[in-house]
Amino acid sequence: MLFLNINQDLYLVIIIFLSGGILSLFLYLKIRNLINNRKAKKRSVTSQRAEKKAERWLKRNGFQILEKQQSRPLIIQTGKTHHRYLIRTDFLVKKSGRKYIVEVKSGKKNSYITNRDTRRQLLEYFVAYQSYGIILFDMENKKFSEVKFLLPFFHSRWIENTIFFLLGALALMIAIYFLG
């Protein structure tokens, strides 16, 4: 048996202690990476299955698929600096002349519009793609929802301006008719 005398073999005790700690940390990190990789692979497989189901549903319900997992650039300017990054939606589809973003969620937590990350993601898509609406597939509960961001400055100003233009043109035509 090997017995260490701490007073005589202090350096050896320190080396053994550090070696055990390093070995333990190395094994922990390797095992954690292995577990995380398996979880990521499982999520990826689950997502791919969910997207295939959503694609079949979209086609059966008359949606034309324009893009699938396509990236688009989004540029944000701060001061004089431009920041360019890519965003990717699951699908860009069209039905009855209207374009929709389709986002497929297969997790329990992210399937709801009340989830902050999901809401921000969809709002980013809405701004970048300027689509008519967004279809959010909740594959966990097997349901879908149309999501619209009711931002007053996106569409109502155009409608308001058109109405005032038509009213002004009509008033001028009536004035010319009665005065002429």
Stockholm file with secondary structure:
# STOCKHOLM 1.0

chainA/1-180         MLFLNINQDLYLVIIIFLSGGILSLFLYLKIRNLINNRKAKKRSVTSQRAEKKAERWLKRNGFQILEKQQSRPLIIQTGKTHHRYLIRTDFLVKKSGRKYIVEVKSGKKNSYITNRDTRRQLLEYFVAYQSYGIILFDMENKKFSEVKFLLPFFHSRWIENTIFFLLGALALMIAIYFLG
#=GR chainA/1-180 SS CCCCCTTTCHHHHHHHHHHHHHHHHHHHHHHHHHHHHHHHHHHHHHHHHHHHHHHHHHHHTTCEEEEESCEEEEEEEETTEEEEEEEECSEEEEETTEEEEEEEECSSSTTSTTSHHHHHHHHHHHHHHCCSEEEEEETTTTEEEEECCCCHHHHHHHHHHHHHHHHHHHHHHHHHHHHC
#=GC SS_cons         CCCCCTTTCHHHHHHHHHHHHHHHHHHHHHHHHHHHHHHHHHHHHHHHHHHHHHHHHHHHTTCEEEEESCEEEEEEEETTEEEEEEEECSEEEEETTEEEEEEEECSSSTTSTTSHHHHHHHHHHHHHHCCSEEEEEETTTTEEEEECCCCHHHHHHHHHHHHHHHHHHHHHHHHHHHHC
//
